[in-house]
Amino acid sequence: MAYVQFFVFARRPLRFLSKEHGEKNDYIKPRRSLSPTRFSNLLTFEVLLEENGNKIIIPNLEGLLNKLKTKRLYKILKKSLILQTNKTMAITAQEVNKLRQMTGAGMMDCKKALTEAEGDFEKAIDILRKKGQKVSASRADRETKEGTIVTHVSADGSTGTLLSLTCETDFVAKNDEFVAFANTLLDLATSNKAASKEEILALPFDSITIQEKIIEMTGKIGEKLDISHYEIVKGEKVVPYIHSNGKLGVLVALINVNGADVEEAGKDVAMQIAAMNPVAVDKDGVDATIIEREIEIGKDQARQEGKPEEMLEKIALGKLNKFYKENTLLSQAFVKDNSKSIAQYLDSVSKGLTVSAFKRIAIG
């Protein structure tokens, strides 16, 4: 003999609908009894539930009512309808904990997934991943202005990488698991010599890709996650710097080291880059569009000051030179000693020491 237990949750009476006979005026009366009512052989009836739980659709209403010998059900609790049969598996705490260790998902999510999968761990993992996809899709338009920046420098000091993993809130950004995940992504990127964000996302992460893992983590954490920056710098000596808040990172490549200990000098320059945000190493590295814009700004300023038209070009070039001095790294005044430029400071550390490249990334 098979049994089905009806648990009906509703805040108001629910109406039976029949595909064959249309709407019926048979309602479930709201009561608070918690004990289930059992009906024998009820598994022979097909019962379909709408997702919102507000209606019960029964293809053969009259046959069901005759079978039950009643026109009303009386087990009302609160919100939706749940059907349970004697086939439902009892999920143990050990199984929930095992799935949690496998996926990192929350206890309740693991229990729900195992229940839905009838104890099948592979199906439960798929269910959790699909949940992550749904959460990721629903939060696709969210801004990720928080996060953490992690860095790695090769053993020989010649190659440095920066990666920023962003999220929606500072609470998540400071979570140890989130920071550990960012470091894991960077380790995978460097060990596989990924050259771009796209290459990182395609890398394997256990049995899935990193892109799929990020979606999975989005479902677990409940916030949009994104690799917003990935930068590589190479040189004779690469020195990293991460600001104390973890949201600003710099890599600076030094050349003409000549065996000198330049770690401290490299950090000084990296901190200079973090604070002053230069646009290039020197004027030769400034983008042409920036130069054109600065010249036009200089001309407009001179014109507004009433300068003769034939003098505008010369005045604009003078302003451009000032721009180079203030906004290119080697020409900037050293913040720790503004009597020297960065170029002069580096040369004082080791003759000919200079910067060949740098990268600066920021979150927010």
SEDO-808366 format. One line per field, with one value per residue: residue in three letters; x, y, z of N, C-alpha, C in turn. Coordinates in pm, whole numbers, plus 50000, padded with zeros to 5 digits. Layout:
<atoms>
aa = ala	...
neast = X	...
nnorth = Y	...
nup = Z	...
caeast = X	...
canorth = Y	...
caup = Z	...
ceast = X	...
cnorth = Y	...
cup = Z	...
</atoms>
This chain:
<atoms>
aa = met	ala	tyr	val	gln	phe	phe	val	phe	ala	arg	arg	pro	leu	arg	phe	leu	ser	lys	glu	his	gly	glu	lys	asn	asp	tyr	ile	lys	pro	arg	arg	ser	leu	ser	pro	thr	arg	phe	ser	asn	leu	leu	thr	phe	glu	val	leu	leu	glu	glu	asn	gly	asn	lys	ile	ile	ile	pro	asn	leu	glu	gly	leu	leu	asn	lys	leu	lys	thr	lys	arg	leu	tyr	lys	ile	leu	lys	lys	ser	leu	ile	leu	gln	thr	asn	lys	thr	met	ala	ile	thr	ala	gln	glu	val	asn	lys	leu	arg	gln	met	thr	gly	ala	gly	met	met	asp	cys	lys	lys	ala	leu	thr	glu	ala	glu	gly	asp	phe	glu	lys	ala	ile	asp	ile	leu	arg	lys	lys	gly	gln	lys	val	ser	ala	ser	arg	ala	asp	arg	glu	thr	lys	glu	gly	thr	ile	val	thr	his	val	ser	ala	asp	gly	ser	thr	gly	thr	leu	leu	ser	leu	thr	cys	glu	thr	asp	phe	val	ala	lys	asn	asp	glu	phe	val	ala	phe	ala	asn	thr	leu	leu	asp	leu	ala	thr	ser	asn	lys	ala	ala	ser	lys	glu	glu	ile	leu	ala	leu	pro	phe	asp	ser	ile	thr	ile	gln	glu	lys	ile	ile	glu	met	thr	gly	lys	ile	gly	glu	lys	leu	asp	ile	ser	his	tyr	glu	ile	val	lys	gly	glu	lys	val	val	pro	tyr	ile	his	ser	asn	gly	lys	leu	gly	val	leu	val	ala	leu	ile	asn	val	asn	gly	ala	asp	val	glu	glu	ala	gly	lys	asp	val	ala	met	gln	ile	ala	ala	met	asn	pro	val	ala	val	asp	lys	asp	gly	val	asp	ala	thr	ile	ile	glu	arg	glu	ile	glu	ile	gly	lys	asp	gln	ala	arg	gln	glu	gly	lys	pro	glu	glu	met	leu	glu	lys	ile	ala	leu	gly	lys	leu	asn	lys	phe	tyr	lys	glu	asn	thr	leu	leu	ser	gln	ala	phe	val	lys	asp	asn	ser	lys	ser	ile	ala	gln	tyr	leu	asp	ser	val	ser	lys	gly	leu	thr	val	ser	ala	phe	lys	arg	ile	ala	ile	gly
neast = 50086	50065	50144	50067	50162	49987	50080	49961	50027	49913	49806	49560	49241	49279	49211	49078	49150	49031	49134	48951	48699	48697	48696	48629	48419	48541	48709	49007	48995	49134	49325	49510	49623	49894	49941	49982	49749	49670	49626	49517	49647	49675	49872	49803	49685	49748	49917	49965	50162	50152	50422	50409	50266	50004	49784	49629	49647	49453	49412	49192	48953	48695	48711	48914	48799	48590	48736	48860	48641	48549	48502	48669	48987	49182	49428	49610	49888	50107	50226	50287	50242	50339	50439	50495	50631	50654	50884	51069	51396	51577	51794	52111	52304	52574	52598	52520	52725	52941	52888	52902	53173	53276	53185	53174	52945	52660	52511	52226	52173	52311	52169	51914	51981	52072	51839	51667	51808	51777	51970	52184	52508	52649	52442	52346	52559	52549	52304	52361	52547	52388	52225	52411	52453	52205	52198	52419	52336	52120	52247	52404	52415	52505	52726	53071	53247	53408	53663	53966	54320	54578	54918	55203	55540	55790	56034	56291	56262	56203	55957	55639	55303	54973	54652	54311	54031	53699	53403	53074	53041	53213	53219	53226	53465	53658	53650	53804	53793	53725	53952	54143	54051	54101	54383	54426	54331	54521	54753	54696	54686	54949	55103	55019	55095	54923	54819	54625	54306	54100	54226	54275	54014	53946	54099	54145	53970	53972	53727	53601	53588	53768	53602	53349	53378	53387	53125	52997	53093	52977	52708	52729	52830	52658	52695	52795	53091	53409	53692	53859	54094	54403	54737	55066	55411	55745	56099	56443	56441	56156	55934	55677	55386	55132	54870	54764	54487	54426	54316	54454	54714	55054	55303	55644	55903	56248	56554	56903	57025	57263	57362	57306	57139	56819	56568	56441	56447	56291	56045	55998	55961	55739	55547	55540	55423	55174	55074	55092	55006	55116	55108	55273	55603	55801	55812	55815	55656	55397	55063	54948	54696	54652	54849	54759	54517	54605	54746	54540	54386	54569	54588	54324	54308	54501	54387	54152	54268	54330	54550	54755	54664	54869	55050	54953	55017	55285	55261	55094	55262	55450	55297	55248	55499	55517	55313	55428	55634	55496	55340	55466	55652	55945	56011	55873	55868	56033	55846	55939	56159	56154	56342	56465	56418	56242	56403	56657	56675	56679	56915	57094	57085	57186	57411	57276	57046	56705	56354	56172	55913	55575	55281	54967	54689	54354	54077	53738
nnorth = 49881	50216	50543	50891	51192	51482	51811	52116	52449	52765	53105	53187	53048	52782	52709	52432	52324	52185	52022	51902	51978	52245	52538	52468	52505	52422	52455	52477	52480	52720	52605	52514	52269	52043	51781	51528	51423	51106	50938	50650	50478	50710	50776	50705	50916	51196	51479	51814	52100	52451	52688	52908	52815	52875	52752	52434	52201	51955	51689	51505	51585	51517	51240	51213	51332	51157	50932	51008	51050	51290	51646	51839	51947	51968	52045	52298	52508	52741	52873	52741	52444	52115	51798	51479	51153	50803	50738	50936	51026	51013	51256	51257	51422	51379	51332	51578	51738	51625	51694	51965	52000	51919	52111	52360	52500	52640	52496	52459	52492	52272	52062	52095	52054	51787	51659	51717	51584	51328	51208	51164	51247	51358	51464	51645	51824	51930	52059	52259	52402	52494	52661	52855	52960	53077	53274	53421	53514	53673	53877	54002	54265	54408	54631	54590	54709	54661	54449	54253	54278	54083	53967	53836	53737	53607	53346	53424	53691	53836	53856	53982	53962	54092	54063	54135	54056	54114	54217	54278	54392	54527	54361	54097	54118	54122	53874	53572	53342	53443	53599	53395	53253	53436	53435	53170	53172	53342	53189	52972	53106	53205	52970	52841	53015	53215	53468	53659	53783	53639	53399	53304	53254	53037	52832	52509	52419	52208	51988	52158	52476	52783	53001	52881	52807	53055	53138	52943	53010	53258	53188	53063	53262	53470	53711	53910	53815	53898	53888	54162	54291	54198	54190	54190	54229	54267	54255	54332	54337	54300	54467	54444	54616	54642	54831	54914	54877	54684	54739	54868	54827	54781	54719	54742	54759	54733	54824	54789	54710	54602	54425	54543	54593	54652	54643	54800	55053	54998	54951	55205	55351	55218	55286	55557	55556	55450	55660	55895	55835	55825	55882	55758	55609	55787	56087	55989	55771	55855	55849	55933	56048	56162	56359	56525	56609	56754	56961	57095	57173	57345	57547	57646	57747	57951	58112	58194	58353	58568	58571	58630	58485	58377	58302	58090	57816	57791	57855	57647	57425	57477	57440	57172	57058	57107	56941	56691	56686	56671	56445	56222	55940	55926	56193	56309	56472	56323	56178	56137	56294	56583	56733	56593	56428	56131	55992	56092	56006	55722	55692	55768	55557	55337	55356	55447	55302	55250	55281	55053	54975	54985	54891	54986	54921	54966	54928	55017
nup = 50000	49908	50024	50044	50188	50259	50293	50342	50288	50350	50340	50286	50177	49941	49598	49426	49098	48800	48507	48347	48431	48486	48703	49044	49327	49557	49846	50047	50385	50610	50870	51170	51223	51254	51200	50952	50697	50575	50269	50114	49826	49677	49505	49252	49133	48932	49030	48987	49052	49070	49042	49215	49424	49490	49378	49330	49085	48960	48752	48747	48917	49026	49041	49226	49453	49500	49560	49794	49942	50039	50028	50109	50230	50526	50630	50700	50687	50632	50378	50116	49909	49988	49883	50012	49999	50087	49962	49987	50072	50377	50460	50593	50853	50821	50547	50446	50548	50415	50146	50174	50232	49991	49811	49936	49977	50161	50460	50457	50185	50083	50202	50087	49818	49819	49902	49688	49492	49571	49733	49563	49504	49285	49129	49312	49331	49073	49091	49277	49128	48920	49062	49125	48868	48820	49018	48938	48686	48762	48891	48711	48620	48832	49009	49077	49309	49518	49664	49626	49576	49449	49429	49250	49221	49015	49089	49013	49011	48783	48660	48720	48843	48862	49003	49025	49212	49217	49401	49539	49795	50083	50299	50197	50055	50253	50353	50449	50291	50041	49979	49976	49757	49553	49558	49484	49222	49106	49142	48975	48733	48701	48714	48489	48299	48197	47974	47965	48087	47968	47904	48159	48255	48103	48200	48362	48660	48904	48809	48640	48459	48532	48490	48522	48786	48914	48869	49018	49273	49295	49325	49571	49748	49698	49573	49292	49129	48989	48774	48751	48676	48524	48513	48373	48428	48317	48373	48469	48745	48926	49132	49371	49504	49738	49851	50187	50219	50040	49794	49600	49378	49264	49019	48949	48714	48713	48551	48450	48686	48781	48977	49221	49539	49510	49612	49814	49693	49471	49596	49701	49464	49362	49554	49505	49252	49322	49477	49316	49062	48781	48420	48243	48196	48099	47891	47634	47644	47663	47561	47233	47204	47451	47451	47241	47349	47576	47454	47319	47538	47659	47463	47463	47724	47712	47515	47643	47829	47685	47516	47223	46907	46749	46937	47074	47021	47104	47375	47456	47418	47611	47841	47804	47852	48123	48205	48141	48331	48570	48544	48434	48530	48575	48566	48771	49093	49364	49618	49875	49892	49766	49641	49451	49138	49034	48855	48921	49185	49158	49014	49204	49377	49232	48972	48666	48709	48639	48547	48355	48302	48431	48618	48735	48931	49044	49267	49266
caeast = 50000	50144	50084	50116	50125	49958	50102	49916	50064	49847	49755	49419	49193	49327	49104	49106	49117	49029	49148	48834	48572	48709	48709	48531	48406	48588	48821	49073	48974	49255	49333	49648	49666	50022	49952	49946	49640	49719	49524	49569	49643	49666	49975	49744	49637	49852	49898	50058	50164	50208	50541	50380	50205	49872	49677	49655	49580	49433	49343	49067	48909	48582	48757	48990	48708	48519	48830	48883	48511	48535	48521	48755	49107	49185	49560	49664	49996	50136	50249	50285	50203	50450	50400	50600	50592	50742	51007	51160	51510	51619	51932	52179	52395	52704	52592	52518	52860	53028	52863	52953	53318	53305	53146	53186	52814	52603	52448	52088	52178	52353	52060	51811	52030	52072	51699	51617	51880	51750	52092	52289	52601	52680	52326	52339	52660	52494	52197	52426	52607	52279	52185	52512	52427	52087	52238	52510	52256	52035	52330	52498	52426	52551	52861	53164	53339	53489	53740	54104	54426	54686	55034	55300	55665	55861	56146	56409	56230	56196	55819	55539	55163	54871	54516	54208	53903	53606	53273	52982	53046	53337	53208	53276	53605	53746	53632	53927	53770	53729	54093	54210	54008	54177	54520	54423	54319	54650	54847	54664	54722	55095	55158	54982	55146	54813	54860	54512	54191	54027	54298	54253	53878	53937	54183	54069	53965	53919	53663	53534	53678	53768	53480	53239	53401	53346	52979	52963	53121	52875	52590	52758	52846	52540	52734	52866	53236	53467	53835	53849	54225	54512	54849	55198	55525	55873	56218	56553	56393	56018	55899	55533	55337	54987	54834	54714	54345	54413	54240	54545	54834	55151	55424	55741	56016	56372	56662	57037	57041	57408	57390	57276	57017	56728	56434	56384	56426	56176	55924	55978	55905	55604	55461	55527	55324	55045	55028	55089	54937	55170	55045	55373	55737	55858	55728	55807	55553	55264	54978	54931	54567	54670	54927	54670	54420	54672	54777	54414	54351	54662	54547	54198	54337	54571	54290	54064	54348	54347	54679	54745	54643	54996	55129	54883	55090	55404	55215	55042	55377	55508	55210	55267	55622	55483	55235	55524	55708	55408	55262	55545	55716	56085	56023	55804	55946	56027	55762	56016	56260	56113	56455	56510	56319	56254	56520	56775	56677	56722	57055	57173	57088	57279	57433	57204	56922	56586	56229	56137	55767	55500	55137	54895	54547	54279	53939	53646
canorth = 50000	50339	50656	51026	51284	51617	51924	52233	52572	52876	53212	53202	52924	52750	52656	52320	52344	52061	52042	51849	52036	52387	52572	52416	52588	52345	52527	52421	52574	52745	52561	52512	52134	52010	51639	51500	51331	51009	50884	50531	50469	50842	50787	50679	51042	51290	51608	51914	52219	52573	52727	53003	52743	52928	52670	52292	52159	51810	51655	51434	51633	51443	51107	51225	51359	51032	50840	51054	51055	51419	51756	51940	51909	52059	52062	52425	52563	52883	52942	52667	52304	52020	51658	51387	51013	50716	50721	51045	50979	51091	51302	51264	51535	51342	51352	51723	51787	51577	51778	52099	51995	51903	52228	52485	52565	52644	52373	52446	52470	52133	51973	52106	51992	51642	51615	51722	51483	51198	51151	51148	51358	51424	51546	51755	51922	51997	52148	52375	52482	52562	52771	52959	53022	53162	53392	53499	53581	53775	53986	54036	54410	54470	54686	54528	54816	54614	54332	54245	54267	53992	53979	53726	53764	53482	53318	53502	53833	53904	53866	54005	53963	54151	54019	54187	53986	54212	54173	54390	54454	54521	54245	53980	54143	54095	53735	53493	53249	53522	53633	53270	53221	53526	53383	53045	53210	53395	53076	52897	53190	53212	52836	52806	53124	53283	53601	53751	53743	53536	53272	53258	53202	52909	52732	52412	52430	52075	51926	52262	52586	52893	53079	52809	52813	53188	53134	52860	53090	53363	53128	53032	53385	53554	53838	53901	53813	53923	53922	54292	54327	54101	54259	54125	54320	54196	54339	54268	54322	54347	54486	54467	54691	54641	54926	54847	54841	54574	54780	54940	54747	54832	54644	54828	54684	54809	54773	54838	54685	54583	54350	54620	54560	54761	54611	54916	55158	54956	54974	55350	55394	55162	55370	55682	55529	55436	55790	56003	55784	55879	55826	55682	55612	55915	56154	55907	55669	55915	55821	56047	56113	56246	56476	56612	56668	56854	57078	57168	57237	57457	57654	57704	57827	58073	58193	58256	58455	58680	58566	58638	58356	58323	58256	57980	57689	57795	57849	57511	57334	57502	57373	57028	57021	57104	56818	56580	56689	56635	56324	56106	55889	55962	56338	56354	56492	56209	56221	56132	56400	56653	56801	56503	56359	55985	55952	56125	55918	55589	55699	55777	55422	55261	55432	55399	55233	55321	55204	55020	54960	54969	54876	55028	54890	55008	54882	55119
caup = 50000	49900	50092	50021	50295	50213	50383	50267	50355	50283	50425	50253	50116	49807	49513	49336	48958	48725	48363	48279	48475	48515	48843	49138	49447	49671	49906	50164	50495	50689	51009	51214	51259	51193	51171	50813	50666	50479	50180	50049	49680	49615	49402	49121	49080	48893	49095	48936	49136	49015	49117	49322	49535	49526	49323	49311	48962	48965	48626	48767	49048	49081	49078	49349	49564	49528	49623	49931	50008	50106	49935	50169	50304	50640	50691	50653	50769	50610	50251	49990	49924	49977	49880	50054	49990	50163	49886	50018	50151	50493	50439	50722	50874	50766	50402	50423	50576	50307	50028	50205	50217	49848	49732	50009	49987	50294	50509	50408	50040	50062	50240	49984	49695	49838	49905	49550	49413	49633	49789	49462	49524	49158	49093	49409	49290	48954	49137	49338	49021	48849	49149	49104	48738	48834	49097	48854	48583	48824	48942	48604	48602	48956	49007	49171	49347	49630	49626	49675	49474	49489	49341	49251	49149	48988	49178	48972	49024	48654	48612	48824	48799	48950	48972	49116	49215	49272	49450	49558	49928	50160	50389	50124	50017	50367	50393	50425	50180	49918	49954	49940	49621	49465	49550	49407	49080	49062	49134	48853	48618	48685	48687	48351	48215	48129	47928	47967	48167	47893	47919	48297	48268	48032	48266	48442	48807	48934	48692	48563	48425	48630	48468	48587	48931	48958	48872	49134	49393	49298	49386	49711	49825	49678	49513	49165	49137	48858	48763	48684	48620	48525	48450	48379	48406	48312	48379	48543	48882	48941	49273	49387	49620	49760	49956	50308	50208	49945	49675	49510	49359	49167	48983	48882	48660	48711	48466	48483	48829	48802	49099	49343	49613	49471	49662	49883	49593	49392	49674	49705	49335	49353	49638	49430	49146	49388	49527	49216	48943	48655	48300	48168	48256	48057	47791	47513	47662	47675	47446	47143	47229	47571	47410	47163	47441	47660	47369	47297	47666	47675	47370	47511	47843	47668	47441	47742	47899	47593	47448	47077	46842	46699	47052	47142	47005	47190	47514	47480	47429	47743	47937	47785	47923	48265	48222	48144	48457	48681	48521	48392	48651	48595	48580	48891	49215	49455	49730	50000	49885	49645	49576	49346	49056	49047	48777	49000	49302	49117	48974	49327	49436	49150	48849	48549	48747	48594	48534	48216	48288	48555	48609	48856	48923	49162	49275	49315
ceast = 50089	50069	50146	50072	50105	49992	50066	49948	49994	49804	49607	49372	49247	49215	49155	49068	49122	49041	49021	48707	48580	48717	48594	48527	48445	48713	48880	49057	49103	49240	49479	49699	49795	50032	49906	49826	49687	49603	49581	49550	49636	49771	49921	49693	49755	49821	50006	50047	50218	50321	50509	50306	50066	49756	49723	49578	49572	49353	49208	49011	48799	48623	48834	48898	48629	48610	48852	48755	48495	48556	48608	48876	49128	49324	49629	49778	50020	50141	50230	50245	50323	50392	50518	50547	50688	50871	51110	51271	51533	51766	51998	52271	52533	52708	52593	52658	52958	53012	52916	53104	53359	53284	53169	53055	52763	52531	52308	52084	52216	52241	51949	51853	52029	51930	51642	51681	51860	51878	52205	52382	52632	52565	52315	52439	52611	52386	52256	52489	52501	52227	52281	52490	52308	52122	52326	52434	52174	52115	52429	52518	52472	52694	52946	53273	53422	53568	53879	54198	54535	54798	55126	55422	55740	55985	56270	56384	56210	56054	55723	55400	55076	54735	54422	54082	53805	53473	53189	52999	53181	53337	53264	53424	53702	53735	53755	53911	53778	53874	54171	54175	54084	54321	54528	54414	54452	54753	54823	54706	54872	55155	55128	55024	55036	54854	54747	54402	54115	54094	54281	54117	53863	54018	54097	54081	53895	53856	53590	53635	53672	53644	53360	53254	53359	53194	52931	52982	53022	52747	52609	52760	52724	52572	52804	53016	53293	53618	53840	53981	54318	54626	54979	55305	55654	55988	56331	56511	56254	55984	55749	55503	55185	54957	54763	54567	54320	54343	54324	54674	54922	55259	55517	55861	56138	56472	56792	57064	57188	57442	57359	57149	56918	56586	56368	56355	56304	56046	55893	55912	55763	55505	55439	55419	55184	54988	55004	55025	54988	55107	55142	55507	55805	55772	55715	55698	55413	55186	54952	54800	54573	54745	54838	54570	54484	54707	54651	54370	54439	54626	54421	54222	54404	54475	54196	54136	54378	54480	54658	54738	54775	55084	55071	54961	55209	55366	55167	55155	55448	55427	55225	55392	55600	55403	55327	55593	55623	55346	55337	55639	55857	56105	55957	55902	55925	55953	55836	56124	56236	56222	56511	56392	56337	56377	56648	56788	56730	56871	57146	57183	57188	57291	57361	57073	56801	56467	56201	55987	55704	55353	55076	54748	54479	54136	53853	53660
cnorth = 50124	50453	50787	51111	51422	51715	52049	52358	52687	52980	53238	53071	52906	52684	52539	52360	52209	52091	51999	51928	52185	52413	52513	52506	52511	52413	52447	52521	52596	52696	52543	52372	52099	51863	51610	51407	51236	50952	50765	50538	50604	50861	50760	50807	51134	51426	51703	52040	52338	52620	52821	52940	52789	52843	52526	52250	52007	51769	51588	51468	51546	51303	51109	51245	51234	50934	50878	51054	51183	51528	51866	51876	52012	52085	52185	52469	52709	52929	52859	52524	52214	51880	51573	51245	50930	50687	50829	50996	51070	51127	51321	51386	51506	51364	51501	51781	51746	51663	51919	52105	51985	52032	52362	52559	52560	52516	52354	52423	52326	52036	51975	52037	51840	51586	51611	51614	51342	51128	51133	51270	51431	51513	51666	51864	52000	52097	52275	52464	52559	52679	52888	53032	53117	53290	53483	53578	53695	53895	54037	54186	54482	54523	54616	54630	54782	54492	54333	54229	54177	53999	53860	53769	53633	53469	53399	53652	53908	53924	53883	54006	54025	54099	54081	54105	54078	54149	54298	54463	54435	54400	54119	53997	54109	53952	53653	53399	53321	53556	53508	53230	53308	53477	53253	53075	53261	53284	52996	52976	53190	53076	52790	52913	53190	53425	53703	53698	53630	53400	53216	53191	53065	52798	52634	52440	52304	52018	52028	52370	52693	52979	53013	52812	52948	53197	53055	52937	53205	53311	53102	53158	53475	53691	53812	53907	53832	53943	54051	54337	54206	54162	54183	54229	54238	54296	54265	54240	54383	54352	54516	54557	54682	54736	54853	54806	54729	54610	54860	54861	54800	54727	54741	54742	54775	54742	54843	54825	54669	54520	54422	54569	54676	54738	54732	55029	55125	54979	55123	55400	55341	55243	55507	55666	55519	55572	55892	55963	55844	55811	55741	55690	55745	55973	56073	55801	55724	55892	55948	56121	56204	56373	56575	56683	56779	56979	57162	57240	57360	57575	57723	57793	57959	58167	58265	58365	58576	58683	58572	58498	58293	58269	58129	57849	57683	57784	57709	57411	57352	57433	57221	56980	57015	56978	56697	56572	56640	56497	56206	56068	55943	56112	56390	56378	56372	56251	56219	56239	56479	56741	56718	56455	56209	55935	55977	56035	55780	55588	55709	55643	55334	55330	55367	55326	55316	55226	55179	55009	54957	54947	54914	54995	54928	54956	54995	55251
cup = 50000	49966	50045	50138	50234	50324	50304	50348	50283	50383	50398	50187	49975	49727	49430	49195	48887	48576	48290	48311	48507	48664	48925	49260	49572	49725	50021	50277	50574	50833	51045	51253	51185	51154	51029	50802	50558	50398	50105	49898	49610	49506	49263	49057	49049	48955	49045	49022	49059	49104	49232	49439	49572	49473	49312	49187	48962	48842	48647	48905	49107	49123	49208	49469	49601	49602	49769	50014	50092	50003	49995	50235	50413	50698	50634	50746	50732	50465	50125	50014	49901	49974	49923	50040	50072	50088	49918	50110	50270	50474	50575	50730	50816	50615	50368	50442	50467	50182	50052	50188	50070	49771	49802	50024	50131	50331	50452	50258	50008	50094	50134	49855	49706	49840	49764	49464	49467	49676	49691	49467	49394	49113	49185	49373	49169	48994	49197	49232	48943	48931	49133	48973	48746	48909	49013	48749	48643	48871	48837	48589	48728	48940	49113	49205	49470	49583	49686	49557	49529	49386	49355	49169	49134	49077	49142	48974	48895	48601	48730	48765	48907	48906	49074	49100	49286	49310	49477	49690	49995	50253	50322	50092	50128	50416	50356	50306	50046	49881	49912	49797	49520	49448	49470	49258	49026	49048	49007	48729	48594	48651	48545	48250	48132	48095	47936	48058	48099	47906	48060	48308	48203	48099	48347	48591	48854	48806	48605	48525	48535	48613	48535	48739	48987	48967	48993	49264	49407	49363	49534	49796	49814	49623	49380	49190	48997	48871	48683	48622	48625	48446	48472	48348	48411	48313	48450	48686	48892	49089	49284	49507	49623	49875	50070	50298	50108	49816	49576	49501	49248	49143	48911	48840	48651	48617	48503	48633	48867	48936	49228	49409	49593	49522	49727	49786	49507	49465	49685	49576	49318	49436	49574	49323	49206	49427	49416	49084	48812	48534	48219	48240	48225	47945	47663	47522	47672	47547	47365	47168	47352	47535	47335	47254	47525	47580	47347	47424	47688	47586	47420	47633	47804	47595	47538	47822	47809	47521	47296	47015	46798	46813	47117	47136	47100	47338	47550	47496	47563	47853	47927	47858	48074	48297	48230	48280	48574	48667	48461	48505	48672	48615	48708	49006	49307	49581	49863	50007	49757	49583	49461	49263	49080	48971	48856	49122	49265	49079	49096	49399	49364	49015	48731	48580	48703	48584	48387	48196	48427	48522	48743	48838	49054	49152	49330	49242
</atoms>
